[in-house]
Amino acid sequence: MQLKIIAVGKTDDHTLGKLMKEYEKRLQRFAKLQWQIVPDIKNTKKLSQLEQKRKEGELILKEIDTSDFVVLLDENGKQFTSRKFAEWVAKKQHLGSRKVVFVIGGPYGFDEALKKRSDDQIALSKMTFSHQMVRLFFIEQIYRAFSILHNLPYHHD
């Protein structure tokens, strides 16, 4: 399975980066994962939230192919248990050659053009997390989904 995670801005916290690398390494046996980091928008104090979302959306859309299955990580998206997310991942594995692209947006969410382009939306929680933490939490959940699908002793109900 081909996975791509597009995220806005770098991860400056080396501890989080180290943990993300660990889950990337574990995930390699199940899926090919690619990260695409879109640079933070400069001079945001001069921009409205809508303008900032639009600019981020334009940069993100440039990284998406027409054949990609695009999933936005959005607080208003579907919520899953880890087992239900694993089932969702299993269904997506049958997409054939389509790559599944997960998008972690900026602080104000997603532009309407990007929402229209998306095929699905998922929420990690009703709580708000920093965009740095979401990356770690989400890659861990992807690994957990594959560990569930392959009956590894990682997940406990």
N, C-alpha and C positions, 0 to 999 in steps of 0.2 A: 504494500500500500504506500502511495506517495502522499506525504503530508507537508504542508508549508504553513508556517506561522508568520504573519506579517504584523509587526508591532511598530508603534510610533515611539521614537527616541531610544537612546542607548540605556543599557542597564549599568549604572555606575557602581552599584554595590557589589564588590568582589565576592562576598559570601554568597549572595543570591546567585551570582554567575557560576560559582563553583557547584552549587547544588543543581542548577539547571543542567550543567555539563554532565553531572552524574546521571540524571534521568535521561538525557540524550543518549548517553552511552548504553544504558539499559534498554532503551527503546530500539536501538539499532537492529536487534535480532528480529524485530517484528515489522518495522516500517522504515522507510527512508524519510528522514525529516530534514527540512531546509528552513532556515530562519531568514527573513528579509526585514531588515530594520530600515524604516523610513525616518529620515531626519526630522527632529523637532522643527516646528515652524519658528522662524526668527521674528523678532519685534512684535510679539503677540499683544503687548500692551496697547498697540495702535489698532488692533483688530477686534471686532466683535466676536462673540462666541460662534455665531453663524459663519463668519468669514474664516475663522480658524478651522472649523469643521470642514468647510468647503475646500480649503487649501490642503488639509490633511487627506481628505477624500480623493482629491485629484492625484496626489502622490501615491496613494494606496491603489487606486484603480489602474495606474500604470504598471503595477506589479502583478496584475491578475490577467490570466489568459481567458479567452472566450470559452474554452472547454472546462475551466476550473469549476468545482463545486465550492461555493463561497459561503462560509459560516462566520457571522459576526458574533463576538463575545459581547453581549449586551445585557444590561441589567433587566431589560424587559423581555428577554428571550425565554425559551423553554428551560425548565429546571429538571434535572435528572438526579436519581440516586446514582451511585457509582455503577451498580449492576445495569441499570437502564441505559446509562451512557455507553457501557460496553456493548449492549445490544444495538444501540444506534451506530456505534463504530462498525460493528459486524455488518450491518446493512450497507454502510458506505463502502465497505471493502468490495462489494459486488458492483460498484460503479464501473469497473473495468479500467480503462486507461485514464479516467478523469482523476485529477489530483484534487484532494480535499484541502482547501485553503482556509485557515482560521485567521481572523483579523482581530487584533487587540488595538482599539482606537486610542485617541488622545483623551484628555481630561473631560471634554465636553460631549463625548459620544461620537456618533456617526452622522455624516452628511446624508441628505435624502437620496442623492444619486447613488451612493454606496449601499444604502438600505435597499433601493430598488434592484441593484445588481446582485444582492445576496440571495442565496438559495435557502438559508436557514439562519436562525438566531438562537444562541444558547446563553443562559445566565449561569454563572458559577454559584451565585448566592444572591440573596436579597441584600446582603451587606455590601458595603463599598470597600474595595481594596485598592491599594496603590497600583499603578500600571506595572511597576517593578515586581510586586508580589504576585500579580495575576499570572505573569509568565511562568513563575515557579509552580504555583498552584495548578495551572492548567497542564503543563507538561507532566506533572506528577499524575494528574488524572488520566491523561492519555496513556501513560505507562500502566497505571492501575487497570484501565480498560483492557489493554492487551494481556495483562497478567491474569485477569478474570477469564478472558476468552481462551487462554492457553492453560487454564487450571493450575497456575503457579500458586504457591502458598503465601503470596504477598497480601492479598485482600482477605479480611475477616469480616463476616457479617455479624 
